[in-house]
């Protein structure tokens, strides 16, 4: 007996066998399953139905944004396994292959507010802000409950903007975004 699978028996009229009823009968409204493949096969043989095997859907793999890009590009490739193998460290290959087969979700990237040094701003309330044109300015943080999106940086953005080494505060999920 394989405990990961459930078995149902249906007929050509779209009805399913009721395993809960002692005598058993076909019905449309309530569907029941057997955990025994042999029981399902014997029922189908005795009553003229077909065995339907149900399996639990595999869990989706959680990937980084970069890993997800590899999966999407591999799916578009003529040789997906080769594409993955050539672009992935060996310790990540199985994870990426599972994502191709079972699906994936992308992990949410942590965001941070980066403090302006107190010696520059004179207090502890100023944080770096990204302007629309890409320049950096600083602005006072009015309330920790209202942290604007422009004051939130990913780890990569912190490096690109040369803000690493400064004090940063992790933004809680959905923490005051002004979307």
Long-range contacts (C-beta under 8 A, 24 or more apart in sequence): 1-35, 1-36, 1-37, 2-37, 3-35, 4-55, 4-56, 5-35, 5-37, 5-53, 5-54, 5-55, 6-33, 6-34, 6-35, 6-53, 6-54, 6-55, 7-33, 7-34, 7-35, 7-36, 7-37, 7-39, 7-40, 7-51, 7-52, 7-53, 7-54, 8-32, 8-33, 8-34, 8-40, 8-51, 8-52, 8-54, 9-34, 9-40, 9-43, 9-44, 9-47, 9-49, 9-50, 9-51, 9-52, 10-49, 10-50, 10-52, 11-47, 11-48, 11-49, 11-50, 17-43, 17-44, 17-47, 17-49, 19-43, 58-98, 58-101, 58-102, 58-103, 59-102, 60-99, 60-102, 60-103, 60-104, 60-105, 61-95, 61-98, 61-99, 61-102, 61-103, 61-104, 61-105, 62-104, 62-105, 62-106, 62-107, 63-95, 63-96, 63-99, 63-104, 63-105, 63-106, 63-107, 64-106, 64-107, 65-106, 65-109, 67-92, 67-95, 67-96, 67-99, 67-104, 68-99, 68-104, 68-106, 70-96, 71-96, 71-99, 71-100, 71-104, 74-100, 75-100, 108-173, 109-154, 109-155, 110-154, 110-155, 110-170, 110-171, 111-152, 111-153, 111-154, 111-170, 111-171, 112-152, 112-153, 112-154, 112-155, 112-158, 112-168, 112-169, 112-170, 112-171, 113-141, 113-147, 113-151, 113-152, 113-153, 113-168, 113-169, 113-171, 114-153, 114-158, 114-163, 114-166, 114-167, 114-168, 115-166, 115-167, 115-168, 115-169, 116-166, 117-166, 127-151, 128-153, 128-161, 128-163, 128-166, 130-157, 130-161, 136-161, 136-163, 143-176, 144-176, 145-175, 145-176, 146-176, 146-178, 147-171, 147-175, 147-176, 147-177, 148-176, 148-177, 148-178, 149-177, 149-178, 149-179, 152-177
